[in-house]
């Protein structure tokens, strides 16, 4: 009988070790937190998106900085979507540093994205207008506030994903015209054919509570964010209005990420109809999205260097003048002069090296690639096809803005997106190099 206690103690010790091992082997739970902070704006502010400074009277919906913070084990990441045209890294880099200090989220794990709405106050210098300094400060403060609030609200969540499609809202807008030019604005009744693909992918990532309540929904699509439901007012545009309507009906926070849409626009579908179609597609995807068990969370963010292109002033002047004179008519000379002045300033910068960011975020078998430009759809499609992941999606205008990034074929064809200016200044081949750099990061992410 005296030997019973030692045997019992040994048995209990072994049981305790076994229980501890099982607990240690249990994967860490995914946690999510969200916040949407409104961006104050007024009618006096210049609206970005056109060649000249725009104005708006009133507003529909809310312009917002929408944050989704994800945490699993020791890894935390933040995705912030801002209802602005675009943001450059001189405004954004200090925010990622501030967020790291305030929340402990590594700066390299923060993605700050612009939805590219053409109906918000200006946040950068482009064409014939500059950024609104007051609004930029409001955006910066809202980004940090949104991440802080989202981080404070972290709660356990399930992750569901549906790789949906919406095929009707947009189309390749760089149409080859009968005179050999590429469509930008003006009449297009002589259009011959598209010159690139349209990407209908509509990824829907849903984060829900244990009882199935929506906590956060991230969705993306690749059509230029132009068109509010009400003309002449500030607006998050049709994507943002769809997101806010779904929030009201379905609960949770809805976060839109603009895909590779540098060559894709909504030409034939009214904005109200586009919002309804996007909403219907997202709702259907949410109803079908299967749960991914124990999703992995990983992030890589790297600097990327490129050069300002060298250009032929005479050829640029001829291309812009010929198109605008024929297709714009009245007011053409003013538009031509805007491009002329941009080239005049860029002339001294030819060949200069610049540095920007590329970022990849893995959530389960879904990867979001953040690129800092208006990325041509053809490049986005190529990256998806080459990716080692089952589901890869682009979030353009993330962490910086370096203008349009066309593919080499588009540079040969010409058109607005490749005319040299503040909107398009990277040397040809930069887009392909971004794809290659992102692929290296995806391969590395696959091994994690």
Secondary structure, 3 states (H helix, E strand, C coil): CCCHHHHHHHHHHHHHHHHHHHHHHCCCCEEEEEEEEECCCCCCCCECCCCCCECCCCECCCCEEEEEEEEECCEEEEEEEECCCCCCHHHHHHHHHHHHHHHCCCHHHEEEEECCCCCCECCCCECCECCCHHHHHHHHHHHHHHHHHHHHCCEECEEEEEEEECCCCCEECCEEECCCCECCCCCCCCEEEECCCCCCEEEEEEEECCCCCEEEEEEEECCCCCCCCCCCCECCHHHHHHHHHHHHHHCCEEEEEECCCCCEECCCCCHHHHHHHHHHHHHHHHHHCEEECCCCEEEEEEEEEEEECCCCHHHHHHHHHHHHHHHCCCCHHHHHHHHHHHHHHHHHHCCCEEEEEEEEEEECCEEEEECCCEECHHHHHHHHHHCCCCEEEEECCECCCCEEECCHHHHHHCCHHHCCECCECECCCHHHHHHHHHHHHHHHHHHC
